[in-house]
Amino acid sequence: MEYFWMQQDDIPPEMGYPLFGAAHLISVAVTLSLVAIALFVLGKKSGRVQRVALKAIPLVMLVLEVAKDFFLLSIHKFGLGYLPLHVCSIGIFVFLLREFLPWKLAKAYFGEVAYALIMPASLVAMIFADWTIYYPVLNFINLHSYLWHGLLVLYPALLFMSKEISPSIRHIHWVLLFLCLVVPPIYLFDKHFNCNYFFVNWPIPNSPLSWLASFMGNPGYLIGYAILTILVLLLVYKMTPNLRP
């Protein structure tokens, strides 16, 4: 517990744990098991209880984000790299807009983005977690990261299970439009401030993006990144059962 309340700059490099090592795989398995248990329990509850849970999840995530920021501020480590601009961080805004905008089309739109983009991105982020390099298992940021990504999977999955959304490949242009609106300004922000939100400035090590960069270079890997994103979207839609009557 010596390193629990520390940020990566104050933690010795050897305190991290390897990607796909036992600690990483167990952490992912525990996170997804808790998501599955939550879905199982909520699946047996009434629609009203499920609706309350859907309202609560984005609010809980908002509290988690504020708690993380206060923690970093308290140890004087908050900086541009901790803004909620990653695809997984932006998920909280997608969820909040989906829950609290009053228009049916807006709810359908952000529900589609949550399911087809945020959920698979969060699963990939856990599988190729970049925070394991810096943090030990018993660290606030490490545990926060798994909890955060677990909620990013839980909310869209619950939306789908409760039949509040009916994802369709006919709506893939909704997700692509979202990316076209969000990625360019983030790319410019990354270039100006030397950040790496959405991983568009440089690929993270030991990930599919670093593999693409190994033969496509940088920024050449961005072309492969775009193609890979579209392929993942198509796979998500292909694997989604049709809930329409």
Secondary structure as UniProt FT lines:
FT   TURN            2..5
FT   HELIX           8..10
FT   HELIX           13..15
FT   TURN            19..20
FT   HELIX           22..43
FT   HELIX           47..74
FT   TURN            75..76
FT   HELIX           80..82
FT   HELIX           87..100
FT   HELIX           104..113
FT   HELIX           114..118
FT   HELIX           119..127
FT   HELIX           131..133
FT   HELIX           140..161
FT   TURN            162..163
FT   HELIX           169..171
FT   HELIX           172..193
FT   HELIX           197..199
FT   TURN            205..206
FT   HELIX           208..216
FT   TURN            218..220
FT   HELIX           221..239
//
